[in-house]
Amino acid sequence: MSDVDVKPVIVVEGLGKTIKGRAILQDVELALPAGQVVGLLGKNGAGKSTLLDLLLGFALPSAGRCSIFGHDSARLPEAAKAQIGFVPQQDELVGMLTGAQQLGFVASLHRQWDRALVDRLAREWELPLDRRISTLSGGERQKLSVLLALGHQPRLLVLDEPASALDPVARRRFMQEILEIAGDPTRTLVYSTHLVGDLERAANRLWILREGRLAFDGELDALKESVVRLHLSASRDFATLPALPNALHASVQGRLAQVTVQAWEPAQAAALAAQWDVEIEVEPLGLEDIFLALHA
Amino acid sequence: MFILHPGSGVPIYRQLVEQVRRLVAGGQLQPGVELPSVRELAVTHAVNPMTVSKAYSLLEAEGVLERRRGKAMTVAAGGGARATLAQRQKQLAPQLREVVAAARQLDLTQAELVALVRQQWGQGS
């Protein structure tokens, strides 16, 4: 992997967006090297789609700036745009065309187009290309949108809820294709979704937005190692809730207490056990539980 | 060969590292045995290939695995030496803690738990 370009693919500096006096996004700072798969997480309205819109130059920032491949997002040259694939949340398909016609049209806009890849995926994903788009199901429309974004083999692929309408079988096939791309150290993915299980498989990095601010930017593995639930059992009832450093959430029932903490280090366990005179069981948390704990 | 739970709180790379260590320590993976390629494992389990290569790199650094030039990851000659009883017992500690904690929640006695372990052992895998 030594020959890989180490310059960041995406750089975001002091980025903010205000719409009608309301701050949608504030003070976002990011730098993403090539070869990463980033999962973008956040509650509804946390600013995910706004961040993607600003990154891709579909909207202008109210503060700060962002760039892709070293070019300001607001003024991306055609050569840079040709290296980006985007699957929007609301697809932009033309209902009166067939899938094959729309694919042909988009292919004609690109200098390179991997027809074999598109044909193979359409077959594997059981997508009927000869039907009018207006007659396709929600899941079929999503599959077509993904094909439109993959055909030119972009170096940066941005996906906004690409698999929300896919059934579990289709989603697994889609994920395998995503992982195939993830295996190429020159290609980068940004993947926004509420399907936390998909991110646990595909993403190596996470951006978590909370109320328009970046609440986490780091490796998924590091997050899983740093947010844990402690089960404390004492010899008698807890008089008060144990106040632990970095606690996100705590509850007590008799001589048992549960505390979810962040910035956890395994070495802390012994010290806390002695301090509170308790036995400590450390429970690692899945991403969904971590997400809930960070929003408690 | 491996059992991976992406939704678990234990990062996937650590699940993989621990399982390879156990299989090697127990002699189930003998020195010279080739492991599946990063891509193969990633696609089979539908997990990020970087996660798999992170696990392999850690195991290589520990001397459990070795990468022959241009070849697949293999179990290292030295790393394949069967671990001592104490080392192998230690590797079971996390699972044991969980079982004992669950048994306590169920108000089982030590003898009742041991009886269950015997019974399960008798049933094979």
Interface residues (C-beta under 8 A of the other chain):
Chain A: G35 V37 R172 M175 Q176 L179 E180 A182 G183 G197 E200 R201 A202 A203 N204 L220 D221 K224 E225 V228 H231 E281 E283 P284 L285 G286 L287 E288 D289 I290
Chain B: P6 G7 S8 G9 V10 P11 I12 Y13 R14 V38 R39 A42 V43 A46 V47 N48 P49 M50 T51 K54 R97 A101
